[in-house]
Amino acid sequence: MSIKLNDLLHLENLSNVKIKLNVSNGHEDPFDLYKNKHSDLLAWQFWNRSKKIYKVGQIAIGLVRIKGNKWLLFDISRITKDLNIFEGVGYEYETIKKYEKYFGRLIIHFENNAQQMARKAESIIDDCFVSQILEDTYDEDLFPGYENVNLSWKELKRVLNKNTWKTALENQKGIYLITDKSNGKKYVGAAYGNSMLHGRWSNYIYNGHGGNTQLKKLDIEHIKEHFSYSILDIFKSTVDDKIILNRETFWKRTLLTRDFGYNSN
């Protein structure tokens, strides 16, 4: 039997509750705000445009779209003051503490078929089903496994020092691939010695080129915009560096990165 959202929340006066469905406007995605700057997501939740969304005393439930029909609960607050502001944050509000344990952990399944994003709870809450309650707050930046790594420069910068990523990369040697998506050119590199993958990739975030001759010729903004990073081979930290270098040579020959890519030796 499916569990509905209000089976957990036990809200009694649904006529005094609104659910705000926060989705991308084509320029900015509120889910990125959840990941990077939570205060801006709350501003999004309580922002008035040309008309008011809430009334004083109402309960506002904040859901942000993860993807498709999956939504993450990130806030439940009561409106305490109408600031009478348009094109800005229009309200003061206070978090309802008893619901905080669900923030960032409760994933809802809801099929939205309307353009209106601020909805009366009584009209949709019976169609909001609990999909999952996470053990900890949602983090899509958990390390996905070496075989699934494929990141843009900007994504790599964001996740490189996340706990799961750092732990995974600083304990493994490997062969990695850098791809310039603007022209298809590739660079094969090896991570070994004490720095291993995390140290090697940290260099690319620091200066873009990691000391590589041909990559030094490129503008850092080009690298930030067009480069992606993936892993070809992974080895334990105890593997002899000569084995790593032999595999690097193999991949350079296989992918022809000396002839058509950015490898110069």
C-alpha positions as CSV (number, residue, x, y, z in Angstrom):
1,M,0.0,0.0,0.0
2,S,1.3,3.4,-1.0
3,I,2.2,5.9,1.7
4,K,0.9,9.4,1.1
5,L,2.8,12.6,2.1
6,N,0.1,13.5,4.7
7,D,0.3,10.1,6.3
8,L,3.7,11.4,7.6
9,L,2.9,15.1,8.1
10,H,-0.6,14.7,9.7
11,L,-1.7,18.2,8.6
12,E,-5.2,18.7,9.7
13,N,-6.4,22.0,8.1
14,L,-5.3,21.5,4.5
15,S,-7.2,24.6,3.3
16,N,-4.5,26.6,5.2
17,V,-1.6,24.8,3.5
18,K,0.1,25.5,0.1
19,I,2.7,23.3,-1.7
20,K,5.3,25.1,-3.7
21,L,6.8,23.0,-6.5
22,N,10.2,24.5,-7.3
23,V,11.4,23.8,-10.8
24,S,13.9,25.2,-13.3
25,N,12.8,28.4,-15.1
26,G,15.2,27.8,-18.0
27,H,17.9,30.0,-16.6
28,E,18.4,28.7,-13.1
29,D,17.6,25.4,-11.5
30,P,16.5,25.5,-7.8
31,F,17.9,22.0,-7.3
32,D,21.3,23.5,-8.0
33,L,20.5,25.9,-5.2
34,Y,19.7,23.1,-2.9
35,K,23.1,21.5,-3.5
36,N,25.1,24.7,-3.4
37,K,23.3,27.6,-1.6
38,H,20.4,26.6,0.5
39,S,19.5,30.2,1.5
40,D,18.9,31.1,-2.1
41,L,16.5,28.1,-2.4
42,L,14.5,29.5,0.5
43,A,14.4,32.9,-1.2
44,W,13.0,31.1,-4.3
45,Q,10.4,29.4,-2.1
46,F,9.1,32.7,-0.7
47,W,9.6,34.9,-3.7
48,N,6.6,36.9,-5.0
49,R,6.6,37.9,-8.7
50,S,3.6,39.9,-10.0
51,K,1.2,38.5,-7.4
52,K,1.3,37.2,-3.8
53,I,1.7,33.5,-3.2
54,Y,0.9,33.1,0.5
55,K,-1.2,34.7,3.3
56,V,-0.1,35.2,6.9
57,G,-0.7,32.1,9.0
58,Q,-0.5,29.7,6.0
59,I,1.8,26.7,6.1
60,A,4.1,26.5,3.1
61,I,5.6,23.2,2.0
62,G,8.7,23.4,-0.2
63,L,9.4,20.7,-2.8
64,V,12.2,20.9,-5.3
65,R,12.3,18.7,-8.4
66,I,15.2,16.2,-8.5
67,K,14.2,14.9,-11.9
68,G,11.0,13.7,-13.6
69,N,8.3,13.0,-11.0
70,K,10.7,12.9,-8.1
71,W,10.7,15.8,-5.6
72,L,12.7,16.5,-2.5
73,L,11.1,18.0,0.6
74,F,13.4,20.8,1.8
75,D,11.2,23.1,4.0
76,I,7.9,23.4,5.9
77,S,7.3,26.9,7.4
78,R,4.5,29.1,8.6
79,I,4.1,32.6,7.1
80,T,4.5,35.1,9.9
81,K,4.5,38.4,8.0
82,D,3.5,39.7,4.6
83,L,6.3,42.2,3.5
84,N,4.2,43.4,0.6
85,I,7.1,43.0,-1.8
86,F,6.9,42.0,-5.4
87,E,9.8,40.7,-7.5
88,G,11.5,39.8,-4.3
89,V,11.2,37.8,-1.1
90,G,7.7,38.7,0.1
91,Y,7.4,37.1,3.5
92,E,8.9,36.4,6.9
93,Y,8.4,32.9,8.0
94,E,9.4,30.4,10.7
95,T,10.3,26.8,10.3
96,I,8.0,24.2,11.8
97,K,10.6,22.3,13.9
98,K,8.8,19.0,14.1
99,Y,9.2,18.5,10.4
100,E,12.9,19.3,10.2
101,K,13.8,15.6,10.4
102,Y,12.4,15.1,6.9
103,F,14.1,18.0,5.2
104,G,16.5,16.8,2.5
105,R,15.6,13.2,3.3
106,L,12.0,12.7,2.1
107,I,11.6,12.0,-1.6
108,I,8.1,12.4,-3.0
109,H,6.6,11.0,-6.2
110,F,4.2,13.5,-7.8
111,E,3.1,13.8,-11.4
112,N,2.6,17.5,-12.0
113,N,0.3,18.3,-14.9
114,A,-0.3,22.0,-14.3
115,Q,1.7,25.1,-14.9
116,Q,0.9,26.7,-11.6
117,M,3.7,25.9,-9.1
118,A,2.2,27.2,-5.9
119,R,-0.8,24.9,-5.3
120,K,-3.4,24.5,-2.6
121,A,-2.5,21.4,-0.7
122,E,-6.0,20.0,-0.6
123,S,-5.9,19.8,-4.4
124,I,-2.7,17.8,-4.8
125,I,-1.5,16.3,-1.5
126,D,-3.4,13.0,-2.0
127,D,-1.4,12.6,-5.2
128,C,2.0,13.1,-3.4
129,F,3.3,9.7,-2.5
130,V,6.4,8.8,-0.3
131,S,9.0,7.4,-2.6
132,Q,11.9,7.1,-0.2
133,I,13.1,8.3,3.2
134,L,16.9,8.6,3.1
135,E,19.1,7.7,6.0
136,D,20.9,11.1,5.6
137,T,20.2,14.2,3.6
138,Y,20.2,13.9,-0.1
139,D,23.5,14.2,-1.9
140,E,23.7,13.2,-5.5
141,D,27.5,13.9,-5.3
142,L,28.2,10.6,-3.6
143,F,31.0,8.8,-5.5
144,P,29.3,6.6,-8.2
145,G,32.0,4.1,-8.7
146,Y,35.2,4.4,-10.8
147,E,33.5,3.0,-14.0
148,N,30.8,5.7,-13.8
149,V,33.0,8.8,-13.5
150,N,32.4,11.2,-16.4
151,L,32.5,14.9,-15.2
152,S,32.9,18.3,-16.7
153,W,35.6,20.5,-15.2
154,K,32.9,22.4,-13.3
155,E,31.4,19.2,-11.9
156,L,34.9,17.9,-11.0
157,K,35.6,21.1,-9.1
158,R,32.4,20.8,-7.1
159,V,32.8,17.2,-6.1
160,L,36.6,16.6,-5.8
161,N,36.8,17.3,-2.1
162,K,33.5,15.8,-1.1
163,N,34.2,13.1,1.4
164,T,33.2,10.1,-0.7
165,W,35.1,11.4,-3.8
166,K,38.2,12.3,-1.9
167,T,38.4,8.9,-0.2
168,A,37.9,7.0,-3.4
169,L,40.4,9.0,-5.5
170,E,43.2,9.6,-3.0
171,N,43.6,5.8,-2.4
172,Q,43.8,4.6,-6.0
173,K,46.3,4.9,-8.9
174,G,44.9,4.9,-12.3
175,I,44.7,5.9,-16.0
176,Y,42.4,8.7,-16.8
177,L,41.0,10.3,-19.9
178,I,40.5,14.0,-20.6
179,T,38.2,14.9,-23.5
180,D,37.9,18.2,-25.2
181,K,34.2,18.2,-26.2
182,S,34.7,21.2,-28.6
183,N,36.8,19.2,-31.0
184,G,37.0,15.6,-29.8
185,K,40.7,15.7,-28.9
186,K,41.7,13.5,-26.0
187,Y,44.5,13.3,-23.4
188,V,45.5,10.2,-21.6
189,G,47.2,10.6,-18.2
190,A,48.5,8.5,-15.4
191,A,48.0,9.0,-11.6
192,Y,50.6,7.2,-9.5
193,G,53.1,7.9,-6.7
194,N,51.8,9.6,-3.5
195,S,49.3,11.9,-5.2
196,M,47.3,9.3,-6.9
197,L,44.0,10.3,-8.7
198,H,42.9,12.9,-6.2
199,G,46.2,14.8,-6.2
200,R,46.5,14.6,-10.0
201,W,43.0,15.9,-10.6
202,S,43.5,18.6,-8.0
203,N,46.2,20.0,-10.3
204,Y,43.7,20.3,-13.1
205,I,41.3,22.2,-11.0
206,Y,44.1,24.5,-9.7
207,N,45.6,25.5,-13.1
208,G,43.6,23.7,-15.8
209,H,46.6,22.0,-17.5
210,G,48.3,20.0,-14.7
211,G,51.7,20.8,-16.1
212,N,51.0,19.1,-19.5
213,T,52.7,20.8,-22.5
214,Q,49.9,20.9,-25.0
215,L,47.2,21.7,-22.4
216,K,49.3,24.7,-21.3
217,K,48.6,26.2,-24.7
218,L,44.9,26.3,-24.1
219,D,43.0,29.2,-22.4
220,I,41.8,28.2,-18.9
221,E,38.2,29.3,-19.8
222,H,38.2,26.9,-22.7
223,I,39.2,24.1,-20.4
224,K,36.5,25.0,-17.9
225,E,33.9,25.1,-20.6
226,H,34.7,22.1,-22.7
227,F,36.8,19.5,-20.8
228,S,35.5,16.3,-19.3
229,Y,37.2,13.7,-17.1
230,S,36.8,10.0,-16.9
231,I,38.7,6.9,-15.6
232,L,40.0,4.2,-18.0
233,D,41.8,1.9,-15.5
234,I,42.1,1.7,-11.7
235,F,44.8,0.1,-9.6
236,K,45.5,-0.4,-5.9
237,S,47.9,2.0,-4.3
238,T,50.4,-0.9,-3.9
239,V,50.7,-1.6,-7.6
240,D,54.1,-0.9,-9.1
241,D,54.3,2.5,-10.9
242,K,55.9,0.8,-14.0
243,I,52.6,-1.2,-14.5
244,I,50.7,2.1,-14.5
245,L,53.1,3.7,-17.0
246,N,52.8,0.7,-19.3
247,R,49.0,0.9,-19.2
248,E,49.2,4.7,-19.9
249,T,51.3,3.9,-23.1
250,F,48.7,1.2,-24.1
251,W,45.8,3.7,-23.9
252,K,47.8,6.4,-25.8
253,R,48.4,4.0,-28.6
254,T,44.8,2.6,-28.6
255,L,43.2,6.0,-28.6
256,L,45.8,7.6,-30.9
257,T,46.1,10.6,-28.5
258,R,49.7,11.3,-29.6
259,D,48.5,11.6,-33.3
260,F,45.2,13.3,-32.9
261,G,45.0,14.4,-29.2
262,Y,46.8,16.4,-26.7
263,N,49.5,13.9,-25.7
264,S,53.0,15.0,-26.8
265,N,55.0,11.9,-25.7
